Amino acid sequence: MSPAIIFNVHLALGYVPWLLFFAAYIWPRLKSMEPIEAQRAIATLHSFRFFGLVFLIPGVVGSDLAPGFASFAAYGDFATGLLAMLALLAVTRPAIFWPLIVAFNIVGVIDLVGDYYHGVMLDLPGQAGQLGATYAIPILYVPLLMITHVAAFYLLARSRRHQLAAT
């Protein structure tokens, strides 16, 4: 198998164990939590996205990794992580907390969708070896991030529906 095929198989299969784990262990817990606590849990995971800056470190990624991919991925993750941290710091101020929750999820999804788009446009599977140590990020970490963004938006919509029904 070529490295590009292996990378694409890894990308696709990276979602399977996370979806199974999420459905069995995380989702039931998140649904039973108060909305603010569920969003705090998701924001805590995403607060580690500052780690995406690693895409900019020479030697960690290959020098031939498409710069358009590396910089978009790095700064998108960094922005998402900072917004998630700000949300966590603002948890006692709901008027600030909730907009930051929405913001980090929107920025985070745009980042991940943009990374997938850039990956396709720049033939990232054909350059998979250039990812070096960061290879594990799109394979192991990104699927969980995307799944939790979807969950966060669902929980936000559900919370909003409950608020509207109560009025």
Secondary structure in CASP SS format (residue, H / E / C, confidence):
PFRMAT SS
TARGET T0000
AUTHOR 0000-0000-0000
METHOD secondary structure of the structure
MODEL  1
M C 1.00
S C 1.00
P H 1.00
A H 1.00
I H 1.00
I H 1.00
F H 1.00
N H 1.00
V H 1.00
H H 1.00
L H 1.00
A H 1.00
L H 1.00
G C 1.00
Y H 1.00
V H 1.00
P H 1.00
W H 1.00
L H 1.00
L H 1.00
F H 1.00
F H 1.00
A H 1.00
A H 1.00
Y H 1.00
I H 1.00
W H 1.00
P H 1.00
R H 1.00
L H 1.00
K H 1.00
S H 1.00
M C 1.00
E C 1.00
P H 1.00
I H 1.00
E H 1.00
A H 1.00
Q H 1.00
R H 1.00
A H 1.00
I H 1.00
A H 1.00
T H 1.00
L H 1.00
H H 1.00
S H 1.00
F H 1.00
R H 1.00
F H 1.00
F H 1.00
G H 1.00
L H 1.00
V H 1.00
F H 1.00
L H 1.00
I C 1.00
P E 1.00
G C 1.00
V C 1.00
V E 1.00
G C 1.00
S C 1.00
D C 1.00
L C 1.00
A C 1.00
P H 1.00
G H 1.00
F H 1.00
A H 1.00
S H 1.00
F H 1.00
A H 1.00
A H 1.00
Y H 1.00
G H 1.00
D H 1.00
F H 1.00
A H 1.00
T H 1.00
G H 1.00
L H 1.00
L H 1.00
A H 1.00
M H 1.00
L H 1.00
A H 1.00
L H 1.00
L H 1.00
A C 1.00
V C 1.00
T C 1.00
R C 1.00
P H 1.00
A H 1.00
I H 1.00
F H 1.00
W H 1.00
P H 1.00
L H 1.00
I H 1.00
V H 1.00
A H 1.00
F H 1.00
N H 1.00
I H 1.00
V H 1.00
G H 1.00
V H 1.00
I H 1.00
D H 1.00
L H 1.00
V H 1.00
G H 1.00
D H 1.00
Y H 1.00
Y H 1.00
H H 1.00
G H 1.00
V H 1.00
M H 1.00
L C 1.00
D C 1.00
L H 1.00
P H 1.00
G H 1.00
Q H 1.00
A H 1.00
G H 1.00
Q H 1.00
L H 1.00
G H 1.00
A H 1.00
T H 1.00
Y H 1.00
A H 1.00
I H 1.00
P H 1.00
I H 1.00
L H 1.00
Y H 1.00
V H 1.00
P H 1.00
L H 1.00
L H 1.00
M H 1.00
I H 1.00
T H 1.00
H H 1.00
V H 1.00
A H 1.00
A H 1.00
F H 1.00
Y H 1.00
L H 1.00
L H 1.00
A H 1.00
R H 1.00
S H 1.00
R H 1.00
R H 1.00
H H 1.00
Q H 1.00
L H 1.00
A H 1.00
A H 1.00
T C 1.00
END
